[in-house]
Amino acid sequence: MLDFSKNYFDLFGLPVGYIVDASSLADRYRDLQRVVHPDRYANGTEQERRLSVQGASLINEAFETLKDPVARAAYLLSLHGVEMDAQNESTQDMAFLMQQMELREELESLREQAGPFETLLDLSGRINKQITDLVAQIAMQFETPNDEQLQEAREILRKMRFLQKLRSETERVEAELEDRLN
Amino acid sequence: MAYSDKVLDHYENPRNVGAFDKEDTQVGTGMVGAPACGDVMRLQIKVNDDGVIEDARFKTYGCGSAIASSSLLTEWVKGKTLDQAQEIKNSEIAEELALPPVKVHCSVLAEDAIKAAIKDYSDKNEK
Protein backbone atom coordinates (compact mmCIF):
# COMPACT_ATOMS: atom_id res chain seq x y z
CA MET A 1 0.00 0.00 0.00
CA LEU A 2 2.44 2.65 1.26
CA ASP A 3 6.08 2.52 2.22
CA PHE A 4 5.97 3.96 5.72
CA SER A 5 9.74 4.26 5.93
CA LYS A 6 9.99 6.80 3.11
CA ASN A 7 10.52 10.46 3.86
CA TYR A 8 7.70 12.86 2.93
CA PHE A 9 9.34 13.97 -0.30
CA ASP A 10 9.93 10.40 -1.52
CA LEU A 11 6.43 9.45 -0.45
CA PHE A 12 5.08 12.15 -2.74
CA GLY A 13 7.60 11.39 -5.48
CA LEU A 14 9.03 14.89 -5.23
CA PRO A 15 12.70 15.89 -5.23
CA VAL A 16 14.11 16.51 -1.74
CA GLY A 17 14.47 20.29 -1.67
CA TYR A 18 12.89 23.46 -0.46
CA ILE A 19 11.17 24.47 -3.68
CA VAL A 20 8.03 22.40 -4.02
CA ASP A 21 5.75 22.59 -7.01
CA ALA A 22 2.34 23.25 -5.49
CA SER A 23 0.31 21.64 -8.27
CA SER A 24 2.41 18.44 -8.33
CA LEU A 25 2.08 18.30 -4.57
CA ALA A 26 -1.72 18.62 -4.78
CA ASP A 27 -1.92 16.05 -7.62
CA ARG A 28 0.20 13.51 -5.76
CA TYR A 29 -1.84 14.13 -2.61
CA ARG A 30 -5.04 13.19 -4.44
CA ASP A 31 -3.41 10.08 -5.97
CA LEU A 32 -2.14 8.90 -2.60
CA GLN A 33 -5.47 9.55 -0.94
CA ARG A 34 -7.05 7.20 -3.45
CA VAL A 35 -4.42 4.53 -2.73
CA VAL A 36 -5.20 4.47 0.98
CA HIS A 37 -8.91 5.25 0.79
CA PRO A 38 -10.73 3.09 3.38
CA ASP A 39 -13.48 2.18 0.86
CA ARG A 40 -10.91 0.13 -1.05
CA TYR A 41 -10.28 -2.00 2.00
CA ALA A 42 -13.86 -2.34 3.24
CA ASN A 43 -13.67 -6.06 2.47
CA GLY A 44 -9.99 -6.37 3.32
CA THR A 45 -8.35 -7.90 6.34
CA GLU A 46 -8.28 -6.09 9.63
CA GLN A 47 -4.60 -5.35 9.07
CA GLU A 48 -5.28 -3.82 5.66
CA ARG A 49 -7.97 -1.60 7.12
CA ARG A 50 -5.66 -0.50 9.90
CA LEU A 51 -2.87 0.28 7.45
CA SER A 52 -5.24 2.29 5.29
CA VAL A 53 -6.16 4.49 8.27
CA GLN A 54 -2.53 4.90 9.27
CA GLY A 55 -1.58 5.62 5.67
CA ALA A 56 -4.23 8.30 5.36
CA SER A 57 -2.96 10.02 8.46
CA LEU A 58 0.66 9.83 7.29
CA ILE A 59 -0.28 11.34 3.93
CA ASN A 60 -2.17 14.18 5.60
CA GLU A 61 0.73 14.92 7.89
CA ALA A 62 3.19 14.84 5.00
CA PHE A 63 0.96 17.08 2.88
CA GLU A 64 0.52 19.67 5.64
CA THR A 65 4.27 19.68 6.28
CA LEU A 66 5.31 20.03 2.64
CA LYS A 67 2.68 22.66 1.90
CA ASP A 68 3.65 25.03 4.70
CA PRO A 69 6.89 26.98 4.09
CA VAL A 70 7.81 27.05 7.78
CA ALA A 71 7.01 23.41 8.58
CA ARG A 72 8.74 22.37 5.35
CA ALA A 73 11.90 24.22 6.32
CA ALA A 74 11.98 22.56 9.75
CA TYR A 75 11.38 19.13 8.20
CA LEU A 76 14.06 19.62 5.57
CA LEU A 77 16.53 20.73 8.25
CA SER A 78 15.77 17.59 10.25
CA LEU A 79 16.40 15.45 7.14
CA HIS A 80 19.82 17.12 7.03
CA GLY A 81 20.37 16.22 10.66
CA VAL A 82 19.63 19.64 12.14
CA GLU A 83 17.01 19.43 14.89
CA MET A 84 15.68 22.77 16.07
CA ASP A 85 15.28 23.22 19.79
CA ALA A 86 12.09 25.16 19.30
CA GLN A 87 11.74 26.29 22.91
CA ASN A 88 15.20 27.37 23.81
CA GLU A 89 16.80 28.86 20.78
CA SER A 90 16.11 32.26 19.42
CA THR A 91 17.50 34.77 17.02
CA GLN A 92 20.00 37.23 18.48
CA ASP A 93 19.35 39.67 15.67
CA MET A 94 18.47 42.81 17.65
CA ALA A 95 17.30 44.83 14.67
CA PHE A 96 14.93 42.04 13.70
CA LEU A 97 13.52 41.73 17.22
CA MET A 98 13.04 45.50 17.48
CA GLN A 99 11.16 45.43 14.22
CA GLN A 100 8.99 42.56 15.46
CA MET A 101 8.18 44.60 18.54
CA GLU A 102 7.23 47.62 16.42
CA LEU A 103 5.01 45.55 14.12
CA ARG A 104 3.19 44.14 17.16
CA GLU A 105 2.76 47.63 18.60
CA GLU A 106 1.33 48.74 15.29
CA LEU A 107 -1.13 45.85 15.29
CA GLU A 108 -2.16 46.66 18.84
CA SER A 109 -2.76 50.38 18.19
CA LEU A 110 -4.81 49.55 15.12
CA ARG A 111 -7.78 48.42 17.21
CA GLU A 112 -8.31 51.97 18.42
CA GLN A 113 -8.18 53.51 14.95
CA ALA A 114 -11.22 54.86 13.16
CA GLY A 115 -10.62 53.12 9.82
CA PRO A 116 -8.48 50.16 10.81
CA PHE A 117 -8.94 47.95 7.76
CA GLU A 118 -6.74 49.96 5.44
CA THR A 119 -3.89 49.96 7.96
CA LEU A 120 -4.48 46.29 8.62
CA LEU A 121 -4.25 45.52 4.93
CA ASP A 122 -1.04 47.50 4.69
CA LEU A 123 0.40 45.76 7.75
CA SER A 124 -0.42 42.26 6.56
CA GLY A 125 1.01 43.17 3.17
CA ARG A 126 4.32 44.06 4.82
CA ILE A 127 4.27 40.89 6.95
CA ASN A 128 3.62 38.74 3.88
CA LYS A 129 6.40 40.51 2.01
CA GLN A 130 8.83 39.73 4.84
CA ILE A 131 7.77 36.10 4.84
CA THR A 132 8.16 35.88 1.07
CA ASP A 133 11.66 37.39 1.36
CA LEU A 134 12.65 34.85 4.00
CA VAL A 135 11.21 32.02 1.90
CA ALA A 136 13.43 33.16 -0.99
CA GLN A 137 16.47 33.40 1.29
CA ILE A 138 15.96 29.98 2.83
CA ALA A 139 15.36 28.40 -0.59
CA MET A 140 18.80 29.62 -1.59
CA GLN A 141 20.43 28.10 1.50
CA PHE A 142 18.84 24.74 0.73
CA GLU A 143 20.07 24.55 -2.87
CA THR A 144 23.29 22.64 -2.13
CA PRO A 145 23.51 22.95 1.61
CA ASN A 146 26.75 22.66 3.55
CA ASP A 147 26.96 23.06 7.34
CA GLU A 148 27.24 26.81 7.18
CA GLN A 149 24.21 27.13 4.94
CA LEU A 150 22.19 24.81 7.14
CA GLN A 151 22.96 27.01 10.14
CA GLU A 152 21.96 30.04 8.11
CA ALA A 153 18.71 28.29 7.14
CA ARG A 154 18.12 27.56 10.80
CA GLU A 155 18.44 31.27 11.65
CA ILE A 156 16.03 32.18 8.85
CA LEU A 157 13.58 29.59 10.16
CA ARG A 158 13.73 31.14 13.63
CA LYS A 159 12.71 34.46 12.10
CA MET A 160 9.98 32.85 10.02
CA ARG A 161 8.37 31.57 13.19
CA PHE A 162 8.03 35.08 14.60
CA LEU A 163 6.40 36.26 11.41
CA GLN A 164 4.10 33.27 11.22
CA LYS A 165 2.90 34.00 14.76
CA LEU A 166 2.45 37.66 13.87
CA ARG A 167 0.45 36.74 10.80
CA SER A 168 -1.95 34.59 12.79
CA GLU A 169 -2.28 37.42 15.34
CA THR A 170 -3.11 39.77 12.48
CA GLU A 171 -5.76 37.37 11.21
CA ARG A 172 -7.23 37.17 14.69
CA VAL A 173 -7.46 40.96 14.96
CA GLU A 174 -9.03 41.14 11.53
CA ALA A 175 -11.72 38.63 12.51
CA GLU A 176 -12.33 40.57 15.71
CA LEU A 177 -12.75 43.86 13.85
CA GLU A 178 -15.11 42.25 11.35
CA ASP A 179 -17.21 40.88 14.20
CA ARG A 180 -17.51 44.37 15.56
CA LEU A 181 -18.96 45.56 12.25
CA ASN A 182 -21.67 42.92 12.25
CA MET B 1 -4.23 25.90 31.22
CA ALA B 2 -4.84 27.23 34.72
CA TYR B 3 -2.67 30.19 35.64
CA SER B 4 -1.59 30.77 39.22
CA ASP B 5 -3.06 33.76 41.09
CA LYS B 6 0.28 35.55 40.90
CA VAL B 7 0.48 35.15 37.13
CA LEU B 8 -3.09 36.40 36.77
CA ASP B 9 -2.34 39.37 39.01
CA HIS B 10 0.65 40.44 36.89
CA TYR B 11 -1.24 39.71 33.69
CA GLU B 12 -4.23 41.83 34.69
CA ASN B 13 -2.21 44.56 36.42
CA PRO B 14 1.18 44.52 34.76
CA ARG B 15 3.74 46.69 36.56
CA ASN B 16 6.06 49.12 34.81
CA VAL B 17 4.78 48.73 31.27
CA GLY B 18 6.32 51.16 28.83
CA ALA B 19 9.58 52.32 27.37
CA PHE B 20 12.60 54.51 28.05
CA ASP B 21 14.55 56.24 25.33
CA LYS B 22 16.93 53.52 24.23
CA GLU B 23 19.53 56.08 23.13
CA ASP B 24 19.80 57.45 26.70
CA THR B 25 23.21 56.44 28.14
CA GLN B 26 21.57 55.74 31.52
CA VAL B 27 19.30 53.18 29.87
CA GLY B 28 20.05 49.55 29.07
CA THR B 29 17.74 47.72 26.66
CA GLY B 30 17.32 43.96 26.38
CA MET B 31 15.39 42.51 23.45
CA VAL B 32 14.71 38.80 23.38
CA GLY B 33 12.33 36.48 21.62
CA ALA B 34 11.07 32.92 21.81
CA PRO B 35 10.50 31.49 18.35
CA ALA B 36 8.40 28.57 19.57
CA CYS B 37 5.64 30.86 20.71
CA GLY B 38 6.67 33.94 18.70
CA ASP B 39 6.88 35.99 21.87
CA VAL B 40 8.86 39.21 21.91
CA MET B 41 10.05 40.84 25.11
CA ARG B 42 11.71 44.20 25.70
CA LEU B 43 13.11 44.96 29.14
CA GLN B 44 14.77 48.26 29.99
CA ILE B 45 16.64 49.47 33.05
CA LYS B 46 17.56 53.00 34.08
CA VAL B 47 20.80 53.03 36.05
CA ASN B 48 22.01 55.88 38.29
CA ASP B 49 25.61 57.04 38.80
CA ASP B 50 26.11 54.59 41.66
CA GLY B 51 25.36 51.63 39.39
CA VAL B 52 21.96 51.05 40.99
CA ILE B 53 18.87 50.32 38.90
CA GLU B 54 16.44 53.08 39.79
CA ASP B 55 13.67 52.20 37.40
CA ALA B 56 12.65 49.53 34.92
CA ARG B 57 10.15 49.15 32.10
CA PHE B 58 8.98 46.29 29.95
CA LYS B 59 6.82 45.48 27.00
CA THR B 60 5.98 41.88 26.20
CA TYR B 61 3.93 40.38 23.43
CA GLY B 62 3.21 36.84 24.47
CA CYS B 63 1.33 34.58 26.81
CA GLY B 64 0.31 35.39 30.38
CA SER B 65 3.37 33.68 31.82
CA ALA B 66 5.75 35.68 29.65
CA ILE B 67 4.03 38.93 30.62
CA ALA B 68 4.02 37.99 34.31
CA SER B 69 7.70 36.94 34.26
CA SER B 70 8.82 40.25 32.80
CA SER B 71 6.45 42.29 34.98
CA LEU B 72 7.73 40.59 38.13
CA LEU B 73 11.33 41.05 37.05
CA THR B 74 10.94 44.82 36.63
CA GLU B 75 9.75 44.96 40.25
CA TRP B 76 12.60 42.83 41.48
CA VAL B 77 15.44 44.70 39.80
CA LYS B 78 14.51 48.14 41.13
CA GLY B 79 16.96 49.21 43.82
CA LYS B 80 19.40 46.42 42.93
CA THR B 81 22.94 46.94 41.71
CA LEU B 82 23.80 45.61 38.27
CA ASP B 83 25.73 42.75 39.89
CA GLN B 84 22.76 41.81 42.04
CA ALA B 85 20.37 41.95 39.07
CA GLN B 86 22.78 39.77 37.09
CA GLU B 87 22.39 37.08 39.76
CA ILE B 88 18.62 36.68 39.38
CA LYS B 89 17.82 33.18 38.17
CA ASN B 90 14.91 32.10 36.04
CA SER B 91 14.14 29.39 38.61
CA GLU B 92 13.38 32.09 41.20
CA ILE B 93 10.90 33.72 38.82
CA ALA B 94 9.32 30.37 37.94
CA GLU B 95 9.01 29.51 41.61
CA GLU B 96 7.52 32.86 42.63
CA LEU B 97 4.92 32.64 39.85
CA ALA B 98 4.37 28.89 40.26
CA LEU B 99 4.92 28.36 36.54
CA PRO B 100 4.13 24.86 35.24
CA PRO B 101 7.02 23.05 33.49
CA VAL B 102 5.73 23.90 30.00
CA LYS B 103 5.91 27.61 30.87
CA VAL B 104 9.34 27.65 32.48
CA HIS B 105 10.84 28.87 29.19
CA CYS B 106 8.96 32.16 29.76
CA SER B 107 11.03 32.77 32.90
CA VAL B 108 14.18 31.88 30.95
CA LEU B 109 13.19 34.55 28.46
CA ALA B 110 12.92 37.12 31.27
CA GLU B 111 16.33 36.16 32.64
CA ASP B 112 17.83 36.48 29.16
CA ALA B 113 16.17 39.89 28.80
CA ILE B 114 17.62 41.36 32.01
CA LYS B 115 21.07 39.97 31.14
CA ALA B 116 20.82 41.54 27.69
CA ALA B 117 19.73 44.87 29.22
CA ILE B 118 22.68 44.87 31.64
CA LYS B 119 25.04 44.03 28.80
CA ASP B 120 23.62 46.82 26.65
CA TYR B 121 24.08 49.31 29.50
CA SER B 122 27.65 48.11 30.18
CA ASP B 123 28.60 48.22 26.49
CA LYS B 124 27.27 51.78 26.22
CA ASN B 125 29.16 53.01 29.27
CA GLU B 126 32.44 51.24 28.70
CA LYS B 127 34.00 53.93 26.59
Interface residues (C-beta under 8 A of the other chain):
Chain A: A86 Q87 N88 E89 S90 T91 M94 L97 M98 Q100 M101 R104 E105 R158 K159 R161 F162 Q164 K165 L166
Chain B: M31 V32 G33 A34 P35 A36 C37 G38 D39 V40 R42 K59 Y61 H105 V108
